[in-house]
Amino acid sequence: MPNLLGMREELALTLAAGIVVGRDHPRLRHAIRRARELGQIVAVLRGIYAEAPAAATFETRCRALFAADPDAILVGRSAAIAHGWIEAAESETVHAVSARIQGHHPGYRLSRRRIEADHVADADGVRATTGVLTALDLARGGGPAALDDALRRGIPLDALQNALRRRVA
């Protein structure tokens, strides 16, 4: 059995990937607890930890979200960030649909909306609404400029109209 110093080194190596999921590393539970007590790591979501400075970043929050719920779907502004349409602001709130994560979590705005499979895009393990649905979400929250932007990005007008007709937004 490795000593505590060895566990801290193992924890540091695990954190190099951005987050540590406690349930995946039961041997590190004492090292995780100690690092939390020292303020070196913080909980991003229940049982999912990151180094304190990185915990508030959009990327770290997304990693934690998908570790907690691989079926989660980024929506609205977060989906636009995933598509590369806009840049994440410092300490960007993650907007997502999740059936598994309940309650209020700082840095997250979670809902339980139903999104049809054909309106979900998967890019490198990040699930987000398709461009069509993302554009409609942005328009609902920020006005018609989002639709103009979507059309400039090559999203067909008829696809936007069909999505509205199907009431997927």
C-alpha positions in Angstrom: 0.0 0.0 0.0 1.5 3.4 -1.0 2.2 5.9 1.6 0.3 9.2 1.9 2.9 11.1 -0.1 2.5 8.5 -2.9 -1.2 9.0 -2.8 -0.7 12.8 -3.1 1.5 12.2 -6.2 -1.1 9.8 -7.6 -3.8 12.5 -7.0 -1.7 15.1 -8.7 -1.2 12.8 -11.7 -4.9 12.2 -11.9 -5.7 15.9 -11.6 -3.4 16.5 -14.6 -6.4 15.4 -16.7 -8.4 18.3 -15.3 -10.7 16.6 -12.8 -10.8 13.7 -10.4 -13.9 11.6 -10.0 -13.9 10.3 -6.4 -15.9 7.2 -7.2 -13.3 6.2 -9.8 -10.4 6.5 -7.4 -11.5 5.0 -4.0 -7.8 4.6 -3.0 -7.4 8.4 -3.2 -10.3 9.3 -0.9 -8.0 10.3 2.0 -5.7 12.3 -0.3 -8.8 14.0 -1.8 -10.2 14.8 1.6 -6.8 16.3 2.7 -6.4 18.3 -0.5 -9.9 19.7 0.0 -9.1 20.6 3.6 -6.0 22.5 2.4 -8.0 24.3 -0.3 -5.9 22.7 -3.1 -8.9 21.2 -4.7 -12.6 22.0 -4.7 -15.8 20.2 -5.6 -17.0 21.1 -9.0 -20.0 18.8 -8.7 -20.7 16.3 -6.0 -17.8 13.8 -5.9 -15.9 15.5 -8.7 -13.0 17.7 -7.9 -10.6 20.1 -9.6 -7.7 22.3 -8.6 -9.1 25.4 -7.1 -8.0 27.9 -9.9 -9.3 25.7 -12.7 -12.6 24.7 -11.1 -14.5 27.7 -12.3 -13.5 27.4 -15.9 -16.1 26.4 -18.6 -13.9 23.5 -19.8 -13.5 22.1 -16.3 -17.2 22.5 -15.6 -18.1 20.7 -18.8 -15.7 17.8 -18.0 -17.3 17.5 -14.6 -20.8 17.6 -16.1 -20.1 14.8 -18.6 -18.3 12.7 -15.9 -21.5 13.0 -13.7 -23.9 12.5 -16.6 -22.5 11.3 -19.9 -26.0 11.8 -21.4 -26.1 15.5 -20.6 -26.6 17.9 -23.5 -25.2 21.4 -23.7 -27.8 23.9 -24.7 -28.1 27.6 -25.6 -24.9 29.6 -25.1 -22.9 26.6 -23.9 -23.8 24.7 -27.1 -22.7 27.8 -29.1 -19.4 27.6 -27.3 -19.1 23.9 -28.1 -19.8 24.6 -31.8 -17.1 27.3 -31.7 -19.5 30.1 -32.5 -18.5 32.2 -29.4 -15.8 32.1 -26.8 -16.4 31.2 -23.3 -16.2 34.1 -20.8 -14.2 33.7 -17.6 -16.2 31.6 -15.1 -18.8 30.9 -17.9 -22.0 29.2 -16.6 -22.7 25.8 -18.2 -26.2 25.6 -19.6 -27.3 21.9 -20.0 -30.1 19.4 -19.9 -29.4 16.6 -17.5 -31.7 13.8 -16.2 -29.2 12.7 -13.5 -27.9 15.8 -11.9 -30.5 17.4 -9.6 -30.5 20.6 -7.5 -28.7 23.8 -7.8 -24.9 23.8 -8.5 -22.8 27.0 -8.7 -21.7 27.5 -12.3 -24.4 25.5 -13.8 -27.9 26.1 -15.1 -29.5 22.7 -15.5 -32.9 21.8 -16.9 -34.9 18.7 -17.7 -36.1 19.5 -21.1 -36.6 16.7 -23.7 -34.4 17.0 -26.7 -35.0 14.6 -29.6 -32.0 12.6 -30.7 -31.9 14.1 -34.2 -31.2 17.5 -32.5 -28.2 16.3 -30.6 -24.6 16.6 -32.0 -21.7 14.7 -30.6 -18.2 16.2 -31.0 -15.3 14.6 -29.2 -17.5 13.3 -26.4 -19.3 16.6 -25.9 -23.0 16.4 -26.5 -24.7 19.6 -27.5 -27.8 20.6 -29.4 -27.4 20.9 -33.2 -26.7 24.2 -34.8 -30.4 24.6 -35.6 -31.6 24.1 -32.1 -28.8 26.1 -30.7 -29.7 29.0 -32.9 -33.4 28.8 -31.8 -32.3 28.7 -28.1 -30.1 31.7 -28.6 -32.9 33.6 -30.4 -35.3 32.8 -27.6 -32.9 34.2 -25.0 -31.3 37.0 -27.0 -33.3 38.1 -29.9 -33.4 37.6 -33.7 -29.7 38.5 -34.2 -29.0 34.8 -33.3 -31.0 33.7 -36.3 -29.2 36.1 -38.6 -25.9 34.7 -37.3 -27.1 31.1 -37.8 -28.1 31.8 -41.4 -24.6 33.4 -42.0 -23.1 30.2 -40.6 -24.9 28.2 -43.3 -27.8 26.8 -41.3 -30.7 26.6 -43.8 -33.8 28.7 -43.2 -36.0 25.7 -43.9 -34.3 23.7 -41.1 -35.0 26.5 -38.7 -38.6 26.7 -39.8 -39.0 22.9 -39.6 -37.6 22.9 -36.1 -40.0 25.6 -35.0 -42.9 23.7 -36.6 -42.0 20.6 -34.7 -41.8 22.7 -31.5 -38.5 21.2 -30.5 -37.2 24.5 -29.2 
